[in-house]
Amino acid sequence: MLSILIIMILAVPAAFICAARDFHGRELLEGWILSTRMMPALVVVLPFFLLFRNLNMLDTMLAPIAILLIAARKSLIRGMTFGAVG
């Protein structure tokens, strides 16, 4: 539950800025968010595995929480931004 709260605190303002304001690099940011949806899952998962293996975090609860925070934040920003525009 705490991870969802943290994600919402970060994602809602970011999505609002992307949807409502025009700023330098907005198209680049939106393109980056959309391009991550086109990548194979292995391209995303392998760096996380290597990172957590090097940090000796493979069997800890912190590793999946970190992945959840990163993945959900990006999805929430994308959903809120493009849902509000379209």
Buried (B, 14 or more C-beta within 10 A) or exposed (E): EEBEEBBBEBBEEBBBBBBEEEEEEBEEBBEEBEEBEEEEEEEEEEEBEEEBEEEEBEEEEEBEEBBBBEBBBBBBBBEBBBEEEE
